[in-house]
Structure formats: C-alpha cells, structure tokens
C-alpha cells in the first residue's frame, strides 16, 4: 500500500479544561502536523498518491484560515470565561470537545479532511499532531468506526 506524508507547521493557542497542571491556563504551541494520505484505488497517471502541494494547499490552507495564529476553545459551557473573550474580535475556533491534541487530531481526520479531499482519489488515513518536540497525538482511520466517525470501543 502506498502512502505519503506532508508536514505542516503552525502556531495556535488553546486551554485544556480540567487539566491538572499548566495547560489549564491560556497558552500556545508551535505545532507540527503530519498528514498521511493513501490512494483510494491506485496511483495517479503520474505515479503519485497525490501531489504534495495539494495537501499543503487543502490542509495547510484550512489550518491557515482557522487555527494558525488563533485560539481553539471548548465551545460547551465548560469554558465560559474563554468563550466570552473569544467571541470578541480575536481569531478563534470553537470545538465541541476539549481542544487536546488528541481531539484536534481526530477532528482533522474525521471531519475536516474527508470534506477537503471529497473530490480526490485519496483519503487522509492518519494524522499526527505534535504540540511540542516531545509530545504528539496520533489517530488513524483504523481507530474509528467509519460509519459514525467515533472511536471504536473494543
């Protein structure tokens, strides 16, 4: 099976609601995102899964528009103080889940990438999101029920 990977960097803030340590505070990271794509059928006529620039344009463009130099926050009533700040003129992005690296990686994999690559003959099958040089979250389609998009329960 063929697979390619595109690396994308961006800066973004968040706060992890209920965190026991420093991450309970508003803070940011220099993220590194790895997007893994594979063909739905076979390589294209040129012999590629997809041109790397298409992944940069689609996923990188979405990141630039929505997360880069912005703040991702938990939309539920779990974080009303941050919600009131973010609803002002700041670039922000609401999530229906706590904006952990795990939840954000799953959001990209299950919600954003399927829409971005709807007309392409590829699927993004794995996302790896580094919050720091030493810490990352990784999710793949193998971890999710494709019919409902939620994590499989064994």
N, C-alpha and C positions, 0 to 999 in steps of 0.2 A: 504494500500500500504506500502510495506517495503522500508526502505531507510537506508543507513549507511553513516557515515561521517568519513573522515580521515583528520587529522590535519598535516600540513607540514610547517616547518619554513625554511626561507632562507633570505639572505641579498642581496640587489641589489640596484644599483644606477639608477637614471633617472633625467630628467629635463622636466618640463611641459612647452611646448612652448606656449607663450601668457599668462601665469599665471600672475596675478596682484601682487603677493607677493613673499615670499621667495622661492617658488617652481619653479620660473623661473631660479634659479641657479642650477648648478650640485649638487646633493645631493643624499643621500641614506636612506634606511629604513631597519629595521628588520621586514620583512613581516611574516605574519601568514596566511596561505592558508587553507581553509576548502573545501574539495572536497566531494560532496554529490552524491552518486550513488544509483540506484534502479534497480531491475531486469527488463529485457525486458519482461519476461514471469512469472517466478516463482522462488522461492528459489532453490539453487543447491541441490544436493543429500545429502549434509551435513547439510542443513538447513540454509544456508547463502545467502546473496545477492552476495557477493564475499569476499574472504579473504582480510582483511585489508592490509596485506603485499603486495598484488598485486597492490593496489592503490599506496602504498608507492613506490614500485618498478617502476611502469609505470610513474605516475605523478611526484613523487619525483625525479626519475631518469632524466626525461625531464628537470625539474627545475634545478637540479644539473648541467646538461650538458649545459643549455642555459642561465639561469638567475642568478643562485646563484653566488655571488661574482663577478658579471659582471655589465654591464651598458646597459639598454634598451633605445633606442633612436628613434626619429621620422625620418623615412627614407626619407620622402618627402624633397623637397628643403626648407622646413620650418626651418630647423636647420642645416645649412651648417657648422657652426663652430664646432659643436659637431660631425657631421659626419666625418669631416677630422681627428679629434682626434681618434674616434672610429675605423677608418679604419686602424689604426696602429696596434701594437701588443697587444692591450688591449682586454680582453674578452668582447664582446659586442653582442647585439642582435637588429636588426632593426625591427621596426613595421611600418606598413603603416598608422597608426593612432597615435595621440599624446599618449605617454605612461602613461596615467592616470590610476588610479586603476580600473575605470570603463571599459576602453578599454582593459586593460590587462586581467581582469576577463572574459570579453566577448571573447577575443581571446582564452583563455584556454578552455572555454566552447564550442565554436563553431568550432574552427579549430584544436586544439591540442587533446583534449580528444576523439573526435569521431575517430580519427586515432589510438590513443593509445589503445582504447577498441574495435576496429573493430571486433576482433575475440572472444570477450567475450559476455556473455549473460546479460550484464548490460549496462546501459547508465549513464553517468555523467549528471545529470539534473540540478545541481545548483553549483555555485562557489561563495564563499565568500572570499574576499581578504582584509585583514587588512594591512594598511600602518603603522598605529600606534595603540596603545592600544585603542584609542578612535575613530578612523576613519576607515571605511571599505566600500567597494563596493560589491554589491551582484547582481548576474544575474542568471536567471533560463531559462530553455527551454521555459517556458510559456511566456517569454518576447520576444521570437524570432520566426520568420516565419521559420519553419523547411525546407521549400523548397529552400529558398535562403540564410538563415543564417543571415539575417539582422533584426534589431529591428523592431517590429511591429509598425505600425502607426495606431492609432485609429481614 
